[in-house]
Amino acid sequence: MVFGLLIGLFLLIVFFFLFLWLFIYSKNKKSKVGIVISSIALVCILSIFFTNNIDELTISKEDVKKDLEQIDIKLNTNFEIKENTVSGMPERNQKTEIEISKSEIERIINEIKHSENFKEYKNNTSLHVTFEGQMLNIKYPKYYSRELYKEIDNIPTRIYLTVYEGKNILEYQKMED
């Protein structure tokens, strides 16, 4: 896995310098075709390096709703995306924080509390969901959580929802294995 990643990174760097050289060469020779081809290739290569930054900035409310639907959470009221961070390649880790109404928070907490497999833990020991499709509904000492491990778009993914009582902030973390 690491070896393949290093080879991929090496090839990206080689192609980057190859197209950079082609761009400079074409500019000196005033070749419009060479400039266009090398510019397009350089933009494509550079976009690979900035994929996480692009994902952080371009998240939409529809993306959030789609993610939350994976863990059977449907938001009935409007919400605001407060923060979205994305890291990792190829194991992508996305952490999103949204502000929703207090009534929505209470409804979600009640859904978690009244689910069949609800458990309450006295310590903050996090469970690691390993069974695909298994959804856990948990109350930790400081927050409520819904946790799921399943394949999304052919990628094994863990989703952790965190809701704090008395706050109108909902956090979820999506980790691709």
N, C-alpha and C positions, 0 to 999 in steps of 0.2 A: 504494500500500500504506500509506504513512504517512498520507496524506490520509484514507483510509478509517478508519484507526485513530483519528485525531483526531476525526473525526465521531462514531464510536462512543463514544469517551470523553466527548465533549461531550453526547451524548444521554443517557448514563448519569448524568452530573452533573445534567442538567436534570430527568430523571425522579426522581432522588434528592431534589432540592429540592421538586419537585412533590408527591411522596408525603409528604415531611417536613411540608410546609405542610398537606396533607390530614390528617395525623395530629394536628398541633397544633390545627387548626380543629375536627376531630371530637372531640378531647378537651375543648375548651372548650364545644362544643355538647352534649357527653355522648352522642354518636352511636356506639353500639357497632359498627354495621356499618362505618362509616367508619374506626374505630380498627382493626378486624380487617383490612379490605382494605388500608389503608395500612401496617399492621405487616407483613403478608405480603409486600407489594411491597418494603418497605424491607429486609427480611431477604434476599429474592432479589437485590436490587441489591447489597447489602453482601457477599453471598457471592461475587459475581463479582469483587469487589476482593480477596478473601482466598482465591481458588481455589488458588494455589500453596501458601499456608500450610496449607490443609486437606489438600492432596495430600501435603505433607511429613509430616504427623502421622498420616495414615490408611493409609500403605503397609502391605501385609501380606506374609507369606511367599509367599502364592499369587501376588501381583503380581510379586514378585521372580522366582519360578520361571517365570512366563509371559514376563517380559522375557528371561530367560536362555535359554529355549527358542527364542527368535528367532535366537539365534546358536549353536544346537545344543549348549548346555550343560545337562546334567541333573544336578542335585545329588542324590547318593545318601544323604547324611547330613544331620543337623539343622544349622541355622545360625542366627546371630543378626544382626539388622539393627543395625549400629552407628550409621550416619548416613545421612540422606536429605535432600538439598536440592533444591528445585525453584525455578527462576527463569524469567523471560521470559514475555511474552504478546504476540503469539500464538505466536512461536517459542519453544517450551517446551524447557527444558534441565533434565534430571534427573540428579543424580549420587548414586549409592547405594554404600554401603560395607557389606559383610557379612563376618562372621567365620565361617570354615568350618574343617574339620579339615585338618591337614597332609597326610593321605593324599588328601583331595579336591583340594587344591592341586596335589599331585604328579601326580594323574591328569589334571587339566586341562592342566597344562604338557606332559605327555606327548602328549595329544591335539593340542595346538597344534604341538609339535615334529614329530610324525609325520603331519601332514596333507600332502596333495599339494602345496599351494602355500605351504609354510612358507619364510620368508625371514628371514635374519639381517642386521641392519643394525648398523654400527659406530658410528653417531651417532644422536642423538635426533630426527632429522628425521622428523616425523610425516607419514604418507601421508594423502592425502585421497581416500577411497574415493568414486568417482563413478559407477561402473556399478552399476545396480540389481541386487541379488541377489549381487553379488560379495563373497565373504567372504575376508578376508586373515588369515593367521596369521603373526605376526611376533615376532621376538625383538629387542628394542632392548637397548642396553647394560645397562639397569637393571631391565627387566621384560619379560614376555611379553604379547602383545596379540592379541586377535581383534577384527577390525573388519568391520562390515557396513553397507551402505546399501541399504535397501529400503522399500517402502511398507507401512506398518502401519496398519490401519484408515483407509485412504485418505489417509494423511499420510506424505510422504517423511521417513524417519527414519534417522539414523545411530546406530549402537550401537558403543561402544568398551568392550571388556573389558580390564582390566589386572590381572595377577597377578604378584606379586613372589616370587622364589624364596626359600625360607626363612621366609617370613611366612605367617600363616594368614588374611590379609586379601585379599578379592577386591573390586575396584571395577569398577563399570560406569557408563557415562555414556550417556544416551539423549537425542539432540538432534533435535527436530522442526523441519524446514525450513518 
